[in-house]
Structure formats: structure tokens, C-alpha cells
Amino acid sequence: MPPPESLSLELDRAKVLVCVGAGGVGKTTTSAAVAMEAARRGRRVIVLTIDPARRLAAALGLPEIGNQERVVSNESFERLGLEPPRGVLSAMMLDVKTSWDEVVMKYHPEPEAKRRLLENRLYFTLSTALAGSQEYMAMEKLYDLATRTEDPLDLIVLDTPPASQAVDFLDAPSKMLAALDNDATRWLLEPYTTAGRVTSRLFDAGSSFVIRSLGRLTGTATLEELAELLSQFQGMYEGFRQRAKAVRVILSDPSTSFWVVAAPHPSPIETALSFYDRLSADGIPVGAFLLNRAEPDPFEHTPPAPELLRARVLAVGGSEALAERWLQAVQSSHMAATLERERRDQLAAKVGISEARPVRLVPELPVDIHDLAGLEALRASIFGADPPFGEPPVPAFRES
């Protein structure tokens, strides 16, 4: 397997690092640990989480994380006896509604139309509940961070929303453009460019059955509000389109690296392969696979004979029953770790393992990650050398 240095080399060359994976595999904390490693290597880095995982704030030593960037202070590290990073680590958690408002305020060219748009009741639905809205705003935020000139970033680590089958957010720009700027939208908007009302258009003889049915079910006023909402976006469509194209360029740039986070079990590995296939279909190479929460192996190779292990427990005063339970536990751990290594090797064979595409088992930590110390332990586990093996410690107590 490639050495851990290959992960560091992949991290060093990246300007944007996108962590993708299904839910429940530690993707958010992994993203933060990767960002911490970059900061320790002297870089100005931000971790942007799209998944609203508020526990990340505590893990970073911050009171809260929101739509504004928060820097993790050196004092937060020092309070826990940790050396502060040479670079700067900051964090942000996407707030979809606030991000929509920021985009409208920043890019809408007409003050009056901007005001009416922000007051439109359907705009609230668009900016909070519309399918794909979260993913699209993630792309807008990525664009802002990647193109900012004041306090420019060396690296953006993007923690994407959980997805079970595909990298849905890759389609977000085109889907949002399709929703706001298509033939049906232009048909609905045409009355606003003439008489300023949509009612007669909705129910004339040429109107579709679907439109007339929607009118009866939702009321003409609702459809008028929809048409008004879309008209208030006039002047922004070209900006949407340009930024969507710019984000696609960013995501396909060689300096952008996609890391797939999974677990060393059949279902998460299958999901990881679906991410790999989808990214490959878009011509986007995967930079690394991280298989989280792997079973630590108590032995380097073949375990010693059971008699020798049992004798060690008896030598420190343990009973036969204790020795047997301990022996079963370490043998079970060794078998599980061996099986997970086999799964890692199978995954590596399928994706074409190389120095540029490492597949790394990340051992499970003995405690949950709830502060910077836990995050530092995860960082060291990901980027450090493989943990030392050896015979497991013998229970240092006597049975009563």
C-alpha cells in the first residue's frame, strides 16, 4: 500500500479538497481533521461544512459555527496543551437562507426588484425548502471563497451533504438554472413583459391541462406569485449561469482533489465505489479513499500460539477464565482487522491503487471526538505512520 506520505503530497497540491461520502462514516470530523493537518503544514485553510453538524463547533473549540467564517484561535489549542498550527484554521457552516439573501443582495442589479424579491413569500420557500437549494448555495459559497482576494485561502476543505448513490451536489448548478430558466419559466414570464399580469395567460384556450389544474388546486394568485417571483430574478440569470460555469471549472481543475470517506464494511465500500464511478464518469479523478473506524490489529502478522498468550495472563496472576476471555477478544480483533485489510485491498484493486490514489485504513479512536484533542488524534491517525503493532497488553489486574 502507498505510504502515508502520499496523502500528505495529495493534500499539499490541493487548493480545494472535497470530502464526499454517505452519512454516518465520520465525514464531517474527517474534513475538519484534514483541514487541521493543512493548517499544521502552514496553510491558510477553511473547512466549510454543508451538513448542519453542530457538534463540529465543539470539536473545533468554537462556541458556534454559522454562515460567517470563524477562526480557531491559538488559545483554543493551548488550553488543551496542544501546539497551535503554523497556519490558520477557520470554519464555516452553510446557512441556506442567509446564503440566498447574500447572493440576492450582492448580485441583483435592480434595487426595487431586489426588495420585492426578498419580501416575496414564495422566495422563502425557494431559499429554504426547494430541493437542491442547499447544494446550489454550497456552490455559491465555494465560488465566493475560491475567488476572494482579501485574506485569500490556500485551501478550502468542503464537507458535502451525505448522499447514498451519487455526488448530487455536482448537478446543483445546472439543476438550479434549469428550475429558474427554462421554456416553462419563459412562458410564464411573458405576460409580465407585456401587461404585467399572468391570469389571462394561465387560463386561455392554449394553456396546458397541467397549468389549468394547478390554477384550480393552488389558486391563480399563487401562480401569479410564482410568475412574479421568477420575474424578480430577471437580471440575475446570467450571473447564475456564469458562476455555475466557474464552479464547474473549479471542481474539474487539477488542483481540486476529491476524497471519498467510507468505512471498511461491504455497504459503505459499495457506496464509495458508486462515488468513484460517478466522479470518473465526469472525468474527475479521486485523490484518496479514507476508510474510517477500522479495527486496530493487536498483531503485526500471525498471532503467537494461544498457549503463549494464555501463559502471559497466568504469569501476572490472571485466572484460566480471564485468560480465555482475553485470548478470544484479541483473536476476534485480529480476525476483524485482517478482514478489513482484505476489503481495503479489494477496493484498491478496483480503483487502480497508486501513489496518487491512496486507500487508507483509519483506525477507530478509543473515544468520541468532542474537542480539539480528539480532532488532533484523528488527524494524527489519518496522516501519521501506521500504528505500531505488537502483542496486546496483558490485563494488569488480578481477579477477585
Beta strands, then each sheet from edge to edge (+ up, - down):
strand 1: 16-20
strand 2: 44-49
strand 3: 70-71
strand 4: 88-93
strand 5: 155-159
strand 6: 256-262
strand 7: 286-294
strand 8: 359-363
sheet 1: 3+ 4- 2- 5- 1- 6- 7- 8-
end
